[in-house]
Amino acid sequence: MKRFLAVTAVTASVAGMIFAAVPATAAAAKPQVKAYTDSWNSNLTGTGTEKGWYLRASYRSRVIRSPRLAFYVAVAHAARQTDGEILKSSQQQYFTGGHDYTKDSGQPGWIRTTPTASQIRGYEKSTDIHIVIAKLFALPALHRTGARHYHATDTVAQISGLLSYSFGLPEDFFYFNQFTSFAVSFSTDAEGRPVSLAITGTSSDMRLSIGDVFTYNRPLTIKAP
């Protein structure tokens, strides 16, 4: 499983605002995460000569990390071409009891398979929220803007690790489409875990906005469909 897209922020230039540097220890201790939910929406929109085109995605997941890994993921996409044609697709996946259950749009029923030990280790890594937390706090331009609130404006090279790992967006895509920088903002709970996350970026004919919300350690039940 791979996280796909996620975040929406606006670069804020407030005269006279004091930005406190984030200490290296801000996310040093790993807060306990036995279960979490992750919900995001993204919108890649054409502007200028590309006006009218868009690619929208939504992602919903429920993850139990302990005592045994289980998760549910649903992803939906909608794309509008410049000629007005709209294409839609969706995918769902359960992993529970050592088995995968998958279903794509247009598919009449669920397909059950058994992943290999290597694939399950991949699931363990891709559902580790601490990797996302570490990448957020490693952003070079990150500053604290208030209690539990953070902001950064970073170049494509500086943020590409987060965009690629968390949202499946390759660095080359942004260079090809002439994006130069992204604004990132997020807030955390008392344990230092992100609860809301936002990223925006623009080029001469494209705009990306993503918004993500997390919850932690709430009771979750994941059953095979």
C-alpha positions in Angstrom: 0.0 0.0 0.0 1.2 3.5 -0.8 0.0 6.8 0.5 -1.1 8.9 -2.4 -1.6 12.8 -2.2 -2.3 15.0 0.7 -2.0 18.8 1.8 -3.3 22.4 1.3 -1.6 25.5 2.6 -1.3 29.1 1.6 2.0 31.0 1.8 1.4 33.6 4.5 3.6 36.7 4.5 2.5 38.6 7.6 4.4 41.8 8.3 6.0 41.9 11.7 5.2 38.2 12.5 8.0 36.5 14.4 8.7 32.9 13.3 10.4 30.7 15.9 12.9 28.1 14.6 11.9 24.5 15.2 14.3 22.7 17.5 15.9 19.5 16.2 14.2 17.6 19.1 10.7 18.7 18.2 9.8 15.3 16.8 12.6 13.3 18.3 10.5 11.1 20.6 8.1 8.8 18.8 4.6 9.1 20.1 2.6 5.9 20.5 0.4 5.1 17.5 -1.6 1.8 17.8 -4.2 2.9 15.3 -5.0 5.9 13.1 -7.2 7.2 10.4 -6.0 9.3 7.4 -8.3 11.3 5.1 -7.2 13.6 2.3 -8.4 15.4 -0.8 -6.3 16.7 -3.6 -7.0 19.0 -6.5 -4.7 19.5 -9.5 -6.2 22.2 -11.6 -5.3 23.7 -15.0 -5.1 27.5 -15.2 -4.4 29.9 -18.1 -4.2 27.9 -21.4 -5.0 24.7 -19.4 -8.1 26.2 -17.8 -11.0 23.7 -17.5 -8.7 20.6 -16.9 -8.5 19.0 -13.5 -7.5 15.8 -11.6 -9.1 15.3 -8.3 -8.4 12.5 -5.8 -9.7 11.4 -2.4 -8.1 9.0 0.0 -9.5 7.4 3.1 -7.7 4.9 5.4 -8.2 3.1 8.7 -5.1 1.5 10.1 -4.6 -0.8 13.1 -0.9 -1.1 13.8 -1.0 -3.1 17.1 -1.4 -5.9 18.1 -1.6 -7.1 14.5 -1.5 -5.0 11.3 -4.8 -4.5 9.5 -6.1 -1.7 7.3 -8.7 -0.5 4.9 -7.9 2.0 2.1 -10.3 3.6 -0.5 -9.1 5.9 -3.3 -11.2 7.7 -5.9 -10.1 9.8 -8.9 -11.9 12.1 -11.2 -10.3 13.7 -14.2 -11.7 16.3 -16.6 -10.0 16.6 -20.0 -9.7 20.0 -21.8 -12.4 18.7 -24.2 -14.8 18.3 -21.3 -14.8 14.6 -21.0 -14.8 13.4 -17.4 -13.2 10.1 -16.4 -13.7 8.4 -12.9 -12.1 5.4 -11.2 -11.9 4.0 -7.7 -10.1 1.3 -5.8 -10.5 -0.3 -2.4 -8.3 -2.6 -0.3 -8.7 -4.5 2.9 -5.8 -6.3 4.6 -6.9 -8.3 7.6 -6.3 -11.8 8.9 -3.2 -12.2 6.6 -5.2 -11.7 3.4 -5.8 -8.9 0.9 -9.3 -8.1 -0.4 -9.3 -5.7 -3.4 -12.0 -4.2 -5.6 -11.7 -1.7 -8.5 -14.5 0.3 -10.0 -16.5 -1.8 -12.5 -15.4 -5.0 -10.8 -18.5 -7.0 -9.6 -16.9 -8.5 -6.5 -14.0 -8.7 -4.2 -10.8 -10.5 -5.1 -9.0 -12.3 -2.2 -5.3 -13.0 -2.3 -2.6 -13.8 0.2 0.4 -11.4 0.2 4.0 -12.7 0.6 6.0 -12.0 3.8 7.9 -9.4 1.8 4.7 -7.6 0.8 3.5 -7.6 4.4 6.8 -6.0 5.5 6.1 -3.4 2.8 2.7 -2.8 4.3 4.3 -2.4 7.8 6.6 0.3 6.4 4.0 2.2 4.3 1.6 2.4 7.2 4.2 3.7 9.7 3.0 7.2 10.3 6.3 8.0 12.1 8.0 8.2 8.7 5.6 10.9 7.6 6.1 12.8 10.9 9.9 12.7 10.4 9.7 14.0 6.9 7.5 16.9 8.0 9.8 18.0 10.7 12.8 17.6 8.4 11.6 20.2 6.0 14.5 22.7 5.7 12.4 25.9 6.0 10.1 24.7 8.8 9.2 27.3 11.4 6.8 27.3 14.4 4.1 29.9 13.9 2.2 29.3 17.1 1.5 26.6 19.7 1.5 23.3 17.8 1.4 25.1 14.4 4.2 24.9 11.8 4.8 26.4 8.3 7.4 26.1 5.6 7.9 27.3 2.0 10.3 24.9 0.3 11.6 24.2 -3.2 10.7 21.2 -5.2 14.0 19.5 -4.3 13.4 20.1 -0.6 9.9 18.8 -0.4 10.1 16.0 -3.1 10.8 13.3 -0.5 7.5 14.1 1.4 5.4 14.4 -1.8 6.8 11.2 -3.3 6.6 9.0 -0.1 3.3 10.3 1.2 1.4 11.1 -1.9 3.0 9.3 -4.8 4.0 12.5 -6.6 7.4 12.2 -8.4 9.8 15.1 -8.3 10.1 15.0 -12.2 6.4 15.8 -12.5 6.9 19.2 -10.8 10.0 20.1 -12.7 8.4 19.2 -16.0 5.4 21.4 -15.2 7.6 24.2 -13.9 6.6 24.3 -10.2 9.2 26.1 -8.2 8.0 26.1 -4.5 5.4 24.8 -2.2 3.8 26.2 1.0 3.3 23.7 3.7 1.4 24.1 7.0 0.4 21.6 9.7 -0.8 21.5 13.3 -0.1 18.7 15.8 -1.7 17.3 18.9 0.0 17.4 22.3 2.0 14.3 21.4 3.5 16.0 18.4 1.5 14.0 15.8 0.1 15.9 12.8 -3.7 16.3 12.9 -4.1 18.6 9.9 -1.7 19.1 7.0 -1.9 21.4 4.0 0.2 22.1 0.9 -0.2 24.3 -2.1 1.9 24.9 -5.2 1.5 26.7 -8.5 3.1 26.9 -11.9 2.2 29.1 -14.9 -0.6 26.8 -16.0 -1.3 24.5 -13.0 -2.3 24.6 -9.3 -2.0 21.9 -6.7 -3.8 21.9 -3.4 -4.0 19.1 -0.9 -5.6 18.8 2.5 -5.1 16.0 5.0 -6.7 15.1 8.4 -5.5 12.5 10.9 -6.9 10.9 14.1 -5.1 8.6 16.5 -5.7 5.6 18.8 -9.5 5.6 18.5 -11.2 2.2 18.6 -11.2 0.7 15.0 -12.6 -2.5 13.7 -11.5 -3.8 10.3 -13.3 -6.9 8.9 -13.1 -8.7 5.6 -15.8 -7.6 3.2 
